[in-house]
């Protein structure tokens, strides 16, 4: 290898820990300072993204901050900004600043740097356990009335993946449907079941579960704004397949999960592409229908509010529900709620994304297709929709994360 992607030698996978613990492990850099840490293992760069997976920077920053806080304090809020794209070929240094240590609250800032330049920054607040007093105001959004995945079938699926040589990803997920799919964008709710793969070790304590949760929160979030509009991030199934074929992960830990997630996305976006075809046909026949396709999408910030940090396990099934109350001016806001299997509202997340739409010039007229032709199929449909279309990109190809 031409250059070191970690500051210290990679110790290899620790089989006593869950995959996500291996991915997020940090090593102190005492030669630089007492509150400086670095990624122990290589970081993953998603295909087509500007840089490393943003969830890794979020989770490792949280892990670094928690190392400077007493064990009876737990994080209750985390506000993050993605500054620059992280390079998976360069080690990250996490610098923790002890802003304030109070009796009930502690504040930390963490700056992730590569070659001396900040790529990510976050401010975190921690609260002491049971510091709210005996009398308190309490309420929480209830978990939707939806059955959690069957553990028996999940175990069978996991064993099948292991037998096929997969199953090593840090977390797993299942689709849980879309609520109000035919309604307005602001009324739609997208749901998934998620959990860390394997069993998180007891040595990690509740901190390991919090870091794992932070990692997962960024996994399906960015696409919420475009998906509530039924606007795909890939112009065709073929382009999505290219991304699948390009999947490479230095740690060999994420491929299976990401590949499966992208395959699910491929299935969902095939349906969306058919709806786009219907819009193109309407336009060809003189009916007004606006064609839209994502030109660039990137996370701007990410906030997590941890409501019950001791009341869940990240290696047990959790339900996430995502929505987007607003989009405009090239940006969009996504909100995510996360419930434990017992119905406890664990966390609420917000993320603002930059979402730029491709600008199209459609030639006129476009001849309508021959529906009676024997070769009329989804592939023909997609080709017809894009024939003669001049794409004027506002910016780079679709991006995500940092």
N, C-alpha and C positions, 0 to 999 in steps of 0.2 A: 504494500500500500504506500502510495507516494507521500501521504501526510497523515498525521494523527487526527482522528475525528473525536478522540477523547483526550483529556489532559494526562490521564494515567492509563496504564494498561487495562484493557477490558478484562474483568475477572471471569467472564463467561456467565452463563445462566445459573442462578441459585435455585436448585430444584426444591428447596424447602419453602420457597416463597411463591406466591401467585405470579403469573406472567406480568400483571400490571405493576406489581411491586418491583420486579426486575427492570421494567421500562422506566420507572420513575425514580430509581435509586440515585442518591446524591453522594458525593465524596467531599469531605471538608478540604479546603485549600488553606491550611494553616500558615503557609509561607507568605500569603498575601494578607490575611487577617482572620480574626476569630469568627466572623460572621460571613464568610465567603465560601460558596459551595460550587461544585461543577457536576455536570451530568456524568454518571459512572459509565453508561453505555451509549452507543450511537443513537442519534435521534432520527426519526422517520420524516422523510420528505414526500408528501403525497404527490402522485403524478399530476402534472398540470398546475400545481400550486406555486406561488412565489417563493415559498420557503417551507420550513418545518411545520409539522402539525401544531396548530396553536394550543391545543389542549395540553401538550407536553410542557410548554412554557408556563401555562396557567398552573398546572398541577405541581410542577417542580418549584415554582416560586412559592406556592403555598407550603410545600414541604419544607423549604428552606426557612421560611418565616416561623413555622411551628417549632423548629429546632431551637429558637431563641425565646420561647414562651413557656411558662410553667405548665405542667400537665393538667392542672385543674382549670385551665382556660381553653376555650374553643373558639374557632373563627366563627363570626356571625355575618361578616360582609367582606367582599373582595371586589375591588374596582380596577379593571385592567385596560391598558391601551397597547395596541399593536403598533409599534413605532417603525420598525424596519423588518424586512423579510429575514428570517433566521436561516443561516447556512448550515445544513446537516453535516458538512465536511469540516466544520470548525467547532471546537469545544465552547460551551457557554459557561460564563462565570455569573453566579447569582450573588449579588451584593445586598445584604440585608441591613437596613438602617433601623435602629431602635429609637423610634420617634418619641414614644411616651409609654411609661409603665405606671399605671394607676392601680388603685385597689380593686376596681371592678372592671376596668377596661384597659386594654393594651393596644397600641397602634404600631404597625410596622410598615415600612415601604421596602419593596424589593425591585431591584433593577437588574435585568438580564443583559449582559454585555458580550459582544464578540469583537475581538481586536480593539477593545477599549470603547466601542460605540454601543450605546443602548439600543436594543432591538425590541424590548418589552419592558413595561413598567407597571407596577400595581401597588395599591395601598390597601392594607388589610386591617380590620379591627377585630379584636378578640374580647370575649366577655367571660367573667368567672362563672363557674357552674353555680346555679341556684342563687344568683345575685339579685334576682328580681323581687325577693320577699315572698311571704306567704300569700298575701293578697295581690292579685294581678288580673289584668284584662287578658282574656284568651278567646281566640276564634281562629278558624283555619278553613280554607276551601276544602270541601270534601273530595275524596278520591272518586272519580267517575265509576259508575256501577258496571265494571267490566272485569271478567274473570282473568286472573293471572295465568301465565303459562303453566301447563301441567308438568310437574317435576319429572314424572316418569318418561314422558315423551321427550322432554328436554334432555334427559340423561341419555336416552337412546340415540337422539340426534348427535349429541356430543361424542358418544362412542363411535358412531358411524363416521364422523369427521376425523376422529383420531385414527381409525382404521384406514381411512383414505389418505392419511399423511398430513391432515390439517389439524385444526382445533388449537393452534398455539397462540392465537391472537389475545390481546390483553382484555378484551371484553366481547360480549356477544349480545345480539339484539334480535328482536322479532317485531314485525309490523303489527300494529293493533288497530289499524283502520283510520279513516278520515271522517270526522263529524261535519255535517252541513256541507258536503262536497259540492252540491249544486247551488250553494248560496253565494253571497257576496264574499270577496276575499277576507274582509275583516271578521266574518262570522265563522270561518273554517277553523277546525281544530285537527291537528295531525298528532297521532299517538304512536308510541313505540314502547316495547318492553326492553329494558337493558339491565345488564349486570356484569360485574367483573368476572372473568373466567377463573375457574379453580376456586381455591379457598385462601382468602387473605390470612396470613399468619397472625397468631396471637401476639407475637413480638411487635408487630406493627401498631397495635392498639387502635384506638378510634382515629388517630391521625392518618393511618394507612387508608382507612375507608373514606375519609374526607378527601384525601389526595386523589383516590380512585374516582370518586364522584366528580371532582373538579375536572379530571381528564375527560370523562365521558360527556360532560355538559356541552363540549364544543363539537361533538361528533356529527350530529345531524342538524345542528342549529342554523347554520348559515343559509341553507336552502329554503328556509321557511318562507321568506318574503316572495321568492319567485314561484314557489309551489302553490301558494294560495291563489296565484293568478293563473295557474296551469301553464306557466312558461317554463319550458325545460332548459336545463343548463347545457345540454348537448343537442346539436342541431339534427342528429340522426343516430339511430342505434349503432351504426358503423363507427361513428366518432367515439361513442361510449366504449365500444369494444376495443378501440385502440388504447384507451386509458386502462382497461382491464389487462390488456396484453403487456402494458408498460409497467405494471405493478412490480416494484422492487423495494425491498426494505432491508437496510443494513443489519438490523437486529434480528431479522427472520422471525419476528414476533407478531407482526400486524397483518401479514399478507392474507391469511384466511378470512379474518373478520372483514377487512376492507373489501376484499374481492366479493364476499357474499353480500355486503352492503351495496356495492356498486351493481351487482347483478339484480338485486331487488330494485334499485333505482332504474335499471334498464327496463325491467318489466313495467314499472310505473310510468316511465317516460314514453314507452311505446304507446300506451293509452293516450298520453298527452299529445304525442305526435299525430295520432289519428284525429284528435280534436283540432289540431292545427291544420290538418288536411281539410277537414270540413270547413274551416275558416277560409282556406285558400280557394276551395271550390265555390263558396258563397261569393267571394270577391270576383272569381272568374265569371260568375253568372250575374254580376251586377249588384250583388247584395253587399252592403257595407260591413266589413269585418277587418279589424286591425290585426296584422301579423306582428308577433313579438318574439324575440329571442334574446337570451342573456348574452351580453358582450363581455362584461367583466363583473365579477362579484368578489368582494374582499371584506373581511371583518374589520371594523373600525375600533370597536371596544367590546368589552365583555364584563358583565357584573353578575356576581352570585351572592344571594342572600341565603345563608344557612340557618334554617329555622330550628331544627332539632338535631344537632350534630351527634348526639349520643343515642339516637333512637332508630338507627338503621344499620344495615350491613350492605356494603356495596357489592358483595358477592352473592346477594340474594336479589331476586327479580324486583325491579322498580318500574313504575309506569311514568313515562314522560308525555306531557301534552304541550304542543307548540302552537302558537298563533301569531298573527301579525296585525296589530291594531292600526298601523299607519305605514304608508310608503309615499314618497314624493321627492322631487328635487334630486333625483339620483341616489337617494338613500332609503332605507327601510328599517323598521324596528320589529324585532322578534321577541316574544316572551315565552318562557318555558317554565312549567311547573313539574315537580318531581315528587312522587309519592312512594313510600315504602310498600312492601307487600301487605303490611298490616294497616294500610290506609293513612299513615302519618305523612303530612306534608313536610317533606325533608328540605326542599330548597325551591327558590324561585330565581330564575335567571333572565337577564335582558341582554340583548346584543343589537347594536346598530351596524348595518352593513352598507357598503357602497355597492349599489346595484345599477349598472349601466346597461341599457338596452341597445342592441344593434339597430342601426338605422338602415332601412331597406328602401330601395326604389323598385317598384313593381312595374314592368312594362305592360302596356295595354294595347290591344286586348290579349288575353291568354286563352287559347283554345280549350274548351272543356274536354275532359277525357271521355273515352268510349267505355261506358260502364259495362257494355256487353262483351267486351274483349276478353278472351280467355286468359290473357296475361295480366289482367288487372289484379294487383295484390298490394300488400302494405308497402313493399319495396318500390313498386311502380308509383304508388301514391306519394311516397316521400319524394321520389325523384321529380314527379310532376309539380309538387308544391314548390320545389326549389329551382325549377327550370327558369332560366332567364332572370333570376334574382341577382341584383348587384348588392353585395354587402358592403356597407360603409361602416367599419368598426370605429367606435368612439375611442377605444383603448385596446388593451391587450386581450388575448384569449381568456376564457373563463378562468378565474382564479378563486382560491379559497384559502383561509387560514392566514398564517404569517410567513 
